[in-house]
C-alpha cells in the first residue's frame, strides 16, 4: 500500500508486507520501501527506507525488463537482504525453498 512521502525519499514509498514459512516456523515483516531508481521502461530499484530513526537491515529489490527472443518480455527480479535470519540452518532452508519455488513461479507467469 502507498505510504506518505518523507524528506529524503528519492521516489514514491510503499508499505510492503512479507510473509515466510518453513515448516512450523513463520515470520512476517512490514517494510517501508521507496523507489530510488526508475529508468523506464527497463529498470527499477526499491530500497528499504524506514522513518523511525533506528538502523535497519538492508532490503533491495531490483527489477530488469528486456525484450525476449520470442517477441515477449523477459523479467528478472532480485531481492537482497543484508541481515541474518535466525541461524545459518534457517538461511539454508530458506534458500532451498526459494529454489524449489522457482518452477511454480515460472509456471504461473506462463499462464498469465
C-alpha positions in Angstrom: 0.0 0.0 0.0 1.3 3.5 -0.7 2.9 5.4 2.2 3.3 9.1 2.9 6.4 10.7 1.4 9.2 11.8 3.8 12.1 14.2 3.4 14.9 12.4 1.6 12.8 9.9 -0.3 14.0 9.7 -3.9 10.7 8.3 -5.1 7.3 7.1 -4.1 7.1 5.0 -0.9 5.1 1.8 -0.1 4.5 -0.3 2.9 5.3 -3.9 1.9 4.2 -7.0 3.9 6.5 -10.0 3.6 5.5 -13.5 4.9 7.7 -16.6 5.0 7.2 -20.0 6.5 9.3 -23.1 6.6 7.5 -26.0 8.3 6.2 -24.7 11.6 8.4 -21.6 11.5 6.7 -18.5 10.4 7.8 -14.9 10.1 6.1 -11.7 8.9 7.6 -8.3 8.4 6.4 -4.9 7.2 8.9 -2.8 5.4 8.8 0.8 4.1 10.3 0.7 0.6 11.0 3.6 -1.7 11.7 3.6 -5.4 15.1 5.1 -5.7 15.8 4.3 -9.4 13.5 4.3 -12.4 14.9 4.0 -15.9 11.7 3.4 -17.8 10.8 1.0 -19.2 13.6 -1.4 -18.3 15.0 -0.9 -14.9 13.6 -0.1 -11.4 15.0 -0.5 -7.9 13.4 -0.2 -4.5 15.2 0.2 -1.2 14.1 -0.1 2.4 13.8 3.4 4.0 12.2 3.4 7.5 11.4 6.6 9.2 11.6 5.6 12.9 15.2 6.8 13.3 16.6 3.3 14.0 19.1 1.3 12.0 17.6 -1.5 9.9 19.0 -4.3 7.7 19.2 -3.5 4.0 16.4 -4.8 1.7 16.8 -4.1 -2.0 14.5 -5.2 -4.8 15.9 -4.8 -8.3 13.8 -5.4 -11.5 15.1 -5.5 -15.0 12.9 -6.0 -18.1 14.3 -6.8 -21.5 13.0 -7.9 -24.9 12.7 -11.7 -25.3 13.7 -13.6 -28.4 10.1 -14.9 -28.9 8.7 -11.4 -29.1 7.7 -11.1 -25.4 9.5 -9.7 -22.5 12.0 -11.2 -20.0 11.7 -10.0 -16.4 14.4 -10.6 -13.9 13.9 -9.7 -10.2 16.5 -9.8 -7.5 15.7 -9.4 -3.8 18.7 -8.8 -1.5 18.5 -8.9 2.3 21.6 -7.6 4.2 20.7 -9.0 7.7 20.8 -12.5 9.0 17.9 -14.9 9.6 17.7 -16.6 13.0 20.6 -19.1 12.4 22.6 -20.3 9.4 20.5 -23.5 9.2 17.3 -21.5 8.6 19.0 -19.4 6.0 20.0 -22.6 4.1 16.4 -24.0 4.4 15.0 -20.7 3.0 17.5 -20.7 0.1 16.4 -24.3 -0.7 12.7 -23.3 -0.6 13.3 -20.4 -2.9 15.0 -22.7 -5.4 12.1 -25.2 -5.1 9.5 -22.5 -5.7 11.2 -21.2 -8.9 9.4 -23.7 -11.2 6.0 -22.8 -9.7 6.7 -19.1 -10.2 7.7 -19.7 -13.9 4.6 -21.8 -14.5 2.4 -19.1 -13.0 4.0 -16.5 -15.2 3.5 -18.7 -18.3 -0.3 -18.8 -17.6 -0.5 -15.0 -17.4 
